[in-house]
Amino acid sequence: MKKEGTIGPEQLSELELGLTVLWNSVRRWMNQRSKASLIAGLSDLDTFLLHLLVYRERPLRATDLAFALSIDDMHLVSYSLKKLVRLEAVKTARLGKEMVYSATEKGQQHYAEYLADRKRYLEPAMRYFSAGEFDAEGLKDLFRAMSAVYEQAARAAASEKGS
């Protein structure tokens, strides 16, 4: 018999499935709305990086962006940033020996379009959740805590298996 409040293998599998479906739905949303935007053809990673630069309102290093999004493969981040620079959505500058990235006016306009689309298409549906006991802040904290658990499990597995 399971103790109240514990998560068994079935619940964990269902949770992982739900998170995967959610992630793929978010990616689809990002890709779909990017097709008809000021800067067309952005991948979900391109969009996340650009929006993070606008949202943080300060120049960031590629490693800062990768860390914020928990991306291990710096090649993906570097490629995406080069694409955003080429599209004039992001600009570069030197800060000491390091390269930093910030959003251009065009990148900021893209983010403003995104916010308008989000307000039009997502926020009305999300109001349904807020009618009950939905706690977006608590959910964000839960996602961060779960990310930490998965990160630690990945490190432990890699250490144990010698990867």
C-alpha positions as CSV (number, residue, x, y, z in Angstrom):
1,M,0.0,0.0,0.0
2,K,1.2,3.5,-0.9
3,K,1.5,6.2,1.6
4,E,-0.6,9.3,1.1
5,G,1.3,12.0,-0.8
6,T,3.9,9.7,-2.4
7,I,4.4,9.3,-6.1
8,G,4.5,5.8,-7.5
9,P,5.9,4.6,-10.8
10,E,2.6,5.0,-12.6
11,Q,2.0,8.5,-11.4
12,L,5.5,9.5,-12.3
13,S,5.1,8.0,-15.8
14,E,1.8,9.9,-16.2
15,L,3.4,13.1,-14.9
16,E,6.3,12.8,-17.4
17,L,3.9,12.1,-20.2
18,G,1.9,15.2,-19.3
19,L,5.0,17.4,-19.1
20,T,6.1,16.0,-22.5
21,V,2.8,16.8,-24.1
22,L,2.8,20.3,-22.5
23,W,6.3,20.9,-23.7
24,N,5.4,19.9,-27.3
25,S,2.3,22.0,-27.2
26,V,4.3,25.1,-26.1
27,R,6.9,24.4,-28.8
28,R,4.1,24.1,-31.4
29,W,2.6,27.4,-30.2
30,M,6.0,29.2,-30.5
31,N,6.7,27.8,-33.9
32,Q,3.2,28.5,-35.3
33,R,2.9,32.0,-34.1
34,S,6.5,32.7,-35.4
35,K,5.4,31.9,-38.9
36,A,3.3,35.1,-39.2
37,S,5.5,37.4,-37.2
38,L,7.8,40.3,-37.9
39,I,10.7,37.8,-37.9
40,A,9.4,34.6,-39.6
41,G,11.0,31.2,-39.4
42,L,12.3,31.2,-35.8
43,S,12.6,27.9,-34.0
44,D,11.3,27.5,-30.5
45,L,14.8,27.9,-29.2
46,D,15.4,31.1,-31.2
47,T,12.2,32.5,-29.8
48,F,13.0,31.5,-26.2
49,L,16.5,33.1,-26.5
50,L,15.2,36.3,-28.0
51,H,12.4,36.6,-25.5
52,L,14.7,36.0,-22.6
53,L,16.9,38.8,-23.8
54,V,14.0,41.2,-24.1
55,Y,12.5,40.0,-20.8
56,R,15.7,40.4,-18.8
57,E,16.4,43.8,-20.3
58,R,20.1,43.5,-20.1
59,P,22.9,42.0,-22.2
60,L,23.6,38.4,-21.5
61,R,26.3,35.9,-22.4
62,A,25.5,32.8,-24.3
63,T,26.4,30.7,-21.2
64,D,23.9,32.8,-19.2
65,L,21.1,32.1,-21.7
66,A,22.0,28.4,-21.8
67,F,22.0,28.2,-18.0
68,A,18.7,30.0,-17.7
69,L,17.0,27.5,-20.1
70,S,19.0,24.5,-18.7
71,I,20.5,23.7,-22.1
72,D,23.7,21.7,-22.0
73,D,24.6,21.9,-25.7
74,M,26.2,25.3,-26.2
75,H,26.4,24.6,-29.9
76,L,22.6,24.9,-30.1
77,V,22.6,28.2,-28.3
78,S,25.5,29.6,-30.3
79,Y,23.9,28.6,-33.6
80,S,20.6,30.1,-32.6
81,L,22.2,33.4,-31.4
82,K,24.2,33.6,-34.7
83,K,20.8,33.2,-36.6
84,L,19.2,35.9,-34.5
85,V,22.1,38.3,-35.1
86,R,21.9,37.6,-38.9
87,L,18.2,38.4,-38.7
88,E,19.0,41.6,-36.9
89,A,16.8,40.6,-33.9
90,V,19.9,40.5,-31.6
91,K,23.1,42.5,-31.5
92,T,26.4,41.7,-30.0
93,A,28.9,43.7,-27.9
94,R,32.1,43.0,-26.1
95,L,32.2,43.1,-22.3
96,G,35.8,42.6,-21.4
97,K,36.8,39.4,-23.1
98,E,33.3,38.1,-23.4
99,M,30.6,38.5,-26.0
100,V,27.2,39.6,-24.8
101,Y,23.9,39.6,-26.6
102,S,21.0,42.0,-26.4
103,A,17.7,42.4,-28.3
104,T,17.5,45.0,-31.0
105,E,14.5,47.2,-31.7
106,K,13.4,44.6,-34.2
107,G,13.7,41.8,-31.6
108,Q,11.8,43.9,-29.1
109,Q,9.0,44.4,-31.7
110,H,8.9,40.7,-32.2
111,Y,8.4,40.2,-28.4
112,A,5.7,42.8,-28.4
113,E,3.9,40.9,-31.2
114,Y,4.3,37.7,-29.2
115,L,2.7,39.4,-26.1
116,A,-0.2,40.6,-28.2
117,D,-0.8,37.2,-29.6
118,R,-0.5,35.6,-26.2
119,K,-3.0,38.1,-24.9
120,R,-5.4,37.3,-27.8
121,Y,-5.0,33.5,-27.9
122,L,-3.7,32.2,-24.6
123,E,-4.8,34.5,-21.9
124,P,-8.6,34.0,-22.5
125,A,-8.1,30.2,-22.2
126,M,-5.9,30.6,-19.1
127,R,-8.6,32.6,-17.4
128,Y,-10.4,29.3,-17.0
129,F,-7.7,28.1,-14.7
130,S,-7.7,31.2,-12.6
131,A,-11.4,30.8,-11.9
132,G,-10.6,27.9,-9.6
133,E,-7.7,27.5,-7.2
134,F,-5.0,27.7,-9.9
135,D,-1.8,29.2,-8.6
136,A,0.5,30.2,-11.4
137,E,3.2,31.3,-9.0
138,G,3.0,28.0,-7.1
139,L,3.1,26.1,-10.4
140,K,6.2,28.0,-11.5
141,D,7.9,27.1,-8.2
142,L,6.8,23.4,-8.5
143,F,8.3,23.3,-12.1
144,R,11.6,24.7,-10.8
145,A,11.7,22.2,-8.0
146,M,10.9,19.4,-10.3
147,S,13.6,20.6,-12.7
148,A,16.1,20.5,-9.9
149,V,15.1,16.9,-9.0
150,Y,15.5,15.8,-12.6
151,E,18.8,17.6,-13.0
152,Q,20.1,15.9,-9.8
153,A,18.9,12.5,-11.0
154,A,20.6,13.1,-14.4
155,R,23.9,13.9,-12.6
156,A,23.6,10.9,-10.3
157,A,22.9,8.6,-13.2
158,A,25.8,10.0,-15.3
159,S,28.1,9.7,-12.3
160,E,27.1,6.1,-11.6
161,K,27.2,5.0,-15.2
162,G,30.5,6.8,-15.9
163,S,29.1,9.1,-18.6
